[in-house]
Amino acid sequence: MKTVGAFFLVLFIAVQFYRPNQNDGDPIDGADFLTAESVPPLVADIFQRSCYDCHSEHTDYAWYDNITPLSWYVDKKIIRAKRSLNFSKWGAFEPWQRRLFLQGAIMYDIDTGRMPPKSYLALHPEAEISKQEKEAIATWLSTVDMMKE
């Protein structure tokens, strides 16, 4: 029995040395959502706190995000999130894609509680978006000029 326990301990330690690429890319000048859309500071803070860890090219990892196999799960979630919306590459989206996000998708996901996901909020309670913050986002989104393209 000790041999089996020792084997799994060694295996657990060994897999700690395998780490997929972390999400710590460099921002693309002028392409970031917060810059390209002139997001007001309050709304920018909400997006950075609640969205950017998964939906941008840079994640602020907590210590536990680096423990395998949790790190694999976190990396998979980030890859999926960036595939649906990557705020760091906002400027690369077609105008119709930006309109789609700004005119409905972003607010819908926040209003319905889809974003940020409950699994993320469990470990990052500071990312929760209050009712007042949702109202601030909605108010700002209603003022974004969709015709500037």
C-alpha positions in Angstrom: 0.0 0.0 0.0 2.9 2.4 0.8 4.3 1.7 -2.7 1.1 2.7 -4.4 0.9 5.9 -2.2 4.6 6.7 -3.0 3.9 6.2 -6.7 1.0 8.6 -6.8 3.0 11.2 -4.7 5.9 11.0 -7.2 3.5 11.2 -10.1 1.8 14.2 -8.6 5.1 15.9 -8.1 6.3 15.0 -11.6 3.2 16.5 -13.4 3.9 19.8 -11.6 6.8 20.3 -14.0 4.6 20.1 -17.1 2.8 23.4 -17.6 0.9 24.4 -20.8 1.7 27.9 -22.0 0.4 30.5 -19.6 -1.8 33.3 -20.9 0.7 36.2 -20.5 1.0 37.6 -24.0 1.8 41.1 -24.9 -1.0 43.5 -25.6 -1.4 44.7 -29.2 -1.1 48.4 -29.4 -4.4 50.1 -30.1 -6.3 46.8 -30.5 -7.4 46.5 -26.9 -11.1 47.0 -26.2 -10.6 49.5 -23.4 -8.5 51.7 -25.6 -10.3 51.2 -28.9 -13.7 52.0 -27.4 -12.7 54.7 -25.0 -14.2 52.9 -22.0 -14.7 55.2 -19.0 -12.6 54.4 -16.0 -15.4 52.9 -13.8 -16.5 50.5 -16.6 -12.9 49.7 -17.5 -12.2 48.7 -13.9 -15.2 46.3 -13.9 -14.1 44.7 -17.2 -10.5 44.3 -16.0 -11.6 42.8 -12.7 -14.4 40.6 -14.0 -13.6 39.7 -17.6 -9.9 40.2 -18.5 -8.4 37.1 -16.8 -10.1 34.8 -19.3 -11.0 37.1 -22.2 -7.7 38.8 -22.9 -4.0 38.0 -23.6 -3.0 38.3 -20.0 -4.2 36.4 -16.9 -3.3 37.3 -13.3 -2.8 33.8 -12.0 -3.4 33.0 -8.4 -1.0 30.6 -6.7 -3.5 27.7 -6.9 -3.9 28.2 -10.7 -0.4 26.8 -11.1 -1.1 23.5 -9.4 -1.6 20.6 -11.8 -4.2 19.3 -12.7 -6.1 22.5 -11.8 -3.7 24.5 -14.1 -4.9 22.3 -17.0 -8.5 23.1 -16.3 -7.8 26.8 -16.0 -5.9 26.9 -19.2 -8.6 25.1 -21.1 -11.2 27.6 -19.8 -9.1 30.5 -20.9 -8.6 29.1 -24.4 -12.3 28.6 -24.8 -13.1 32.1 -23.4 -10.6 33.8 -25.7 -12.1 31.8 -28.7 -15.5 33.4 -28.1 -14.2 36.9 -27.2 -10.7 38.3 -26.8 -10.7 41.9 -25.6 -7.0 42.2 -26.4 -7.7 41.6 -30.1 -10.8 43.8 -30.2 -9.4 45.9 -33.0 -9.0 42.8 -35.2 -12.8 42.1 -35.2 -14.9 43.1 -38.1 -17.2 46.1 -37.4 -20.3 43.8 -37.5 -18.7 41.6 -34.8 -18.0 44.5 -32.5 -21.5 45.8 -33.0 -22.9 42.3 -32.1 -20.9 42.3 -28.9 -21.7 45.9 -28.0 -25.3 45.9 -28.9 -26.3 42.8 -27.0 -24.0 39.9 -26.3 -21.9 41.5 -23.6 -24.8 42.8 -21.6 -26.9 39.7 -22.1 -24.1 37.5 -20.7 -23.7 39.8 -17.7 -27.4 40.2 -17.0 -28.2 36.5 -17.2 -25.3 35.6 -14.8 -23.5 33.7 -17.5 -20.5 36.0 -17.1 -18.5 35.9 -15.0 -19.2 32.2 -14.5 -20.1 30.9 -11.1 -17.0 28.6 -11.2 -14.8 31.6 -11.6 -16.6 33.6 -8.9 -16.2 30.8 -6.4 -12.4 31.5 -6.3 -12.6 35.2 -7.4 -15.5 36.7 -5.4 -14.1 40.2 -6.2 -15.1 39.6 -9.8 -18.8 39.6 -9.1 -20.6 42.5 -10.8 -23.1 44.3 -8.6 -26.4 45.7 -9.8 -25.0 49.2 -9.8 -22.0 48.1 -11.9 -24.4 46.3 -14.4 -26.3 49.6 -14.7 -23.1 51.5 -15.3 -22.1 49.1 -18.1 -25.6 49.2 -19.6 -25.6 53.0 -19.5 -22.2 53.2 -21.2 -23.1 50.6 -23.8 -26.1 52.7 -24.7 -23.9 55.6 -25.5 -21.3 53.8 -27.7 -21.4 55.2 -31.2 -22.1 52.3 -33.5 -21.7 54.4 -36.7 -18.1 55.3 -36.3 -17.0 52.3 -38.5 
